[in-house]
Amino acid sequence: MNPDLPERTFPPVAPYLVGREKVREFARATRASAAVHHDVEAARSAGFADVVAPPTFPIVVAEATLQQLLAEPDAGIDFSRVVHGDQRFTYSRPVVAGDELTATLRVTSVKTLGGNAMVTSETDMVDADGQHVATSVSTLVVRGDDA
Amino acid sequence: MSIAETLGIEVGQVVADQTLTLTRDSLVRYAGASGDFNPIHYRDDVAAQVGLPGVLAHGMLTMGVAIGTVTDWLDARGWVSDYQVRFTRPVVVDPTDGAEVQVVATVGALDDDEARIDLTVSYGGQTVLGKAQARIRRL
């Protein structure tokens, strides 16, 4: 693990356009059956522009930034040894179909604990107007050789 | 009106209590929906090779189905403004029987605008998510 990683903010990844069918597919996969995830009319009567993505949907958008981190040659992260330690999302508003989200990842801490490394990163997602929508905070545990 | 009055809830109230069966099909479906194609979530040989007890559910799938019980209850009356979990134990998904995951969602705290929902998520009698908490607000 490269201990200087926390200095790093990665360049924003290409904008992710949230599709209506993707929202429905993700909702089915996570057994989220509330009408606002599936039915445009239900979402509109609740005041949303289109179907509402389930709360963990931003991980799909953040995924590209995590790949950026894992692919960084000098990060020293071996993907086969990575497990997800914890995950948090904070939201300024729900994600809805039609949102075009731009994600930027920043490494906030690297700790070593008993041969394992713990890498915490924050991915901010902003909409087409540059307004904050959601932040994903992930801690990845990189298991040591003997773990 | 406070959020407690709007939603008709009080601290300690259970708002969802469900047992969900995750099968290999569920994992394949989630892999496609999320784009997470790590083979430890669908290939027994790869799982064994890296020393796992079997094919595991995506942690994000467990996190996702857990909050689904809350959003199903909440419906269009509110939205989730914060959601966090710690992945403490893996969920091993048997190729035939799948894995039964229990989700219990309880009102943990209330203030005027926000409710904290505490989630207990367990599999085989042991919790698999630690510090699983969501905050909800009214629309």
Interface residues (C-beta under 8 A of the other chain):
Chain A: K22 E25 F26 R28 A29 T30 R31 A32 S33 A34 A35 V36 H37 A42 S45 A46 G47 V52 P54 P55 T56 I59 V60 E63 S80 V83 H84 G85 D86 Q87 R88 F89 T90 Y91 R93 P94 V137
Chain B: L20 S26 R29 Y30 G32 A33 S34 G35 D36 V50 G59 M60 L61 M63 G64 V65 I67 G68 T71 D72 L74 D75 A76 W79 V80 S81 D82 Y83 Q84 V85 R86 F87 K131 A134 L139
